[in-house]
Amino acid sequence: KGGNRSNQTPNPPHAATAAAPTAAAAAAAASSDASGQDGLSDSDVLQYVPVVIAGDFNSLWRKYKSDAFDRVPPGQHQVSGVYQLLSTGQLLSSHPHHPSYRHNHNRNNSVTDVGNSSRLAAAAAAPAGEEAAAPDVDHTRIQDYVFSTHGLQLQSSYLSARGYEPAVTNKHPGFAGCLDYVWFSKQN
């Protein structure tokens, strides 16, 4: 949690995106541990153990106008990397919020946190329950890495119950938008 507060600089989108697969991996590992079902694969366990992931993800689900981090053509929108990952189960390195995309394209000079988000991305690239091999990140390691939810098939509770995400879950002077989400496993 951090950024997107009136007295702080917002976190770059790739930083929030790099943290999301780590949360999904932790939830998948906890589900496997909590199941008590020896001999089942992780994907089988996820069929039986309900998962809820909730929090302030510091990421708008859709962005309708350009800002310091993203260019959005008039009349169009951009789905955030966090939302794309959690709603579909994967995020390709070609998405503008993937850390390697930011590193390789550096579309504007205001993106300065590529190193930290890349360390998070390396941690996310490690198999569930294992730590990343080294604190210094070789960007080629994550260049073609597809972030995943480690078998979790998640659905937004707001979208499921209401048919749309709320317009505002976080408001302060200079900002109002939906940053908070409650995700649940579709399997259950």
C-alpha positions in Angstrom: 0.0 0.0 0.0 1.3 3.5 -0.7 1.1 6.3 -3.2 -2.1 7.8 -4.5 -2.5 10.0 -1.3 -2.7 13.7 -1.5 0.7 14.3 0.1 2.5 11.5 -1.9 3.6 10.9 -5.4 1.4 8.2 -7.0 3.2 4.8 -7.6 3.9 4.1 -11.2 1.5 1.5 -12.6 4.2 -1.1 -13.2 5.1 -1.1 -9.5 1.5 -2.1 -8.5 1.4 -4.6 -11.3 4.6 -6.3 -10.1 3.2 -6.8 -6.7 -0.1 -8.4 -7.8 1.3 -11.8 -8.9 3.1 -12.1 -5.6 -0.3 -11.7 -3.8 -1.9 -14.3 -6.0 1.0 -16.8 -5.5 0.7 -16.3 -1.7 -3.0 -17.0 -1.9 -2.5 -20.0 -4.0 0.1 -21.4 -1.7 -2.0 -20.7 1.4 -4.9 -22.5 -0.2 -2.8 -25.5 -0.9 -1.5 -25.6 2.6 -5.0 -25.1 4.1 -6.7 -27.7 2.1 -5.3 -30.7 4.0 -5.7 -32.7 0.8 -2.4 -34.6 0.4 -1.7 -35.9 -3.1 -3.7 -33.3 -4.9 -2.0 -30.9 -7.4 -2.2 -27.2 -6.6 -4.7 -26.7 -9.5 -6.9 -29.5 -8.0 -6.7 -27.9 -4.5 -7.9 -24.6 -5.9 -11.1 -26.3 -7.0 -11.9 -27.0 -3.4 -10.6 -24.1 -1.4 -12.3 -20.7 -1.7 -10.0 -17.8 -2.1 -10.7 -14.1 -1.4 -8.2 -11.4 -2.1 -9.1 -7.9 -1.1 -7.4 -4.6 -0.7 -6.3 -1.2 -2.1 -4.4 -2.3 -5.2 -3.4 1.3 -6.1 -4.6 0.8 -9.6 -7.6 2.2 -11.5 -9.4 -0.6 -13.3 -9.7 1.5 -16.4 -8.0 4.7 -17.3 -9.9 7.1 -19.6 -7.4 10.0 -19.8 -3.6 10.3 -20.1 -1.5 11.1 -17.1 2.2 11.2 -16.2 2.5 7.4 -16.7 0.2 6.5 -19.5 -1.0 7.9 -22.8 -4.7 7.1 -23.5 -6.1 8.1 -26.9 -9.2 10.3 -26.7 -12.4 8.3 -26.6 -10.6 5.1 -25.5 -9.6 3.5 -22.3 -6.7 1.4 -20.9 -7.3 -1.5 -18.6 -4.7 -1.5 -15.8 -2.1 -4.2 -15.6 -3.3 -5.2 -12.1 -6.9 -5.6 -13.3 -5.9 -7.4 -16.4 -3.8 -9.9 -14.5 -6.4 -10.6 -11.7 -9.4 -10.7 -14.1 -7.9 -12.9 -16.8 -5.2 -14.8 -14.9 -2.2 -13.5 -16.9 -0.4 -10.4 -18.0 1.8 -10.4 -21.0 5.1 -8.5 -21.2 3.5 -6.4 -24.0 1.1 -4.7 -21.6 2.2 -1.1 -20.8 2.1 -1.8 -17.1 4.4 -4.9 -17.2 7.7 -3.9 -15.6 9.8 -5.1 -18.6 7.6 -3.1 -21.0 8.4 0.0 -18.9 12.1 -0.8 -18.8 12.3 -1.5 -22.5 10.0 1.3 -23.8 10.4 4.0 -21.0 7.7 5.9 -22.7 8.2 9.0 -20.7 10.9 10.4 -18.4 8.7 10.4 -15.3 9.0 6.6 -14.9 11.8 6.3 -12.3 11.0 3.2 -10.3 11.8 0.5 -12.8 14.4 -1.1 -10.6 12.2 -1.6 -7.5 9.3 -2.9 -9.6 11.6 -5.3 -11.4 12.8 -6.7 -8.1 9.1 -7.3 -7.3 8.6 -8.8 -10.7 11.6 -11.2 -10.2 10.0 -12.3 -6.9 6.7 -12.8 -8.7 8.5 -14.9 -11.4 9.8 -17.3 -8.8 7.7 -20.4 -8.2 5.1 -20.1 -5.4 6.8 -20.4 -2.0 10.3 -19.7 -3.3 12.3 -16.5 -3.1 13.8 -14.8 -6.1 17.4 -15.8 -6.7 19.1 -12.4 -6.3 18.2 -8.9 -5.3 19.7 -7.4 -8.5 17.4 -8.1 -11.4 18.5 -9.0 -14.9 15.7 -7.4 -17.0 16.1 -10.1 -19.6 14.8 -12.6 -17.0 11.4 -11.0 -17.0 11.3 -9.6 -20.5 9.2 -12.4 -21.9 7.8 -13.5 -18.5 4.0 -13.8 -18.4 2.7 -12.8 -15.0 0.1 -15.2 -13.8 -2.3 -15.8 -10.9 -0.8 -19.3 -10.3 -3.9 -21.1 -11.2 -6.3 -18.9 -9.4 -9.3 -17.9 -11.5 -10.5 -14.7 -9.9 -13.6 -12.6 -10.4 -14.3 -9.1 -9.1 -17.1 -9.2 -6.5 -18.3 -5.7 -7.5 -18.5 -6.6 -11.1 -20.1 -9.9 -10.4 -22.8 -8.4 -8.0 -23.4 -5.1 -9.8 -22.3 -5.6 -13.3 -19.7 -2.8 -13.0 -16.9 -1.6 -10.8 -17.7 1.3 -8.5 -16.7 4.8 -9.7 -15.1 5.8 -6.4 -13.6 3.7 -3.5 -10.8 6.3 -2.7 -11.2 10.0 -2.6 -9.1 12.9 -1.5 -8.2 16.4 -2.9 -6.9 15.9 -6.4 -8.1 12.3 -6.8 -11.2 10.2 -6.9 -11.4 6.7 -8.3 -11.7 3.0 -7.8 -8.5 1.5 -6.3 -10.1 -1.0 -3.9 -11.2 -4.4 -5.0 -12.5 -7.7 -3.6 -11.7 -10.7 -5.7 -13.0 -14.2 -5.2 -12.2 -17.5 -6.8 -14.5 -18.4 -9.7 -14.1 -22.1 -9.0 -16.0 -21.8 -5.7 
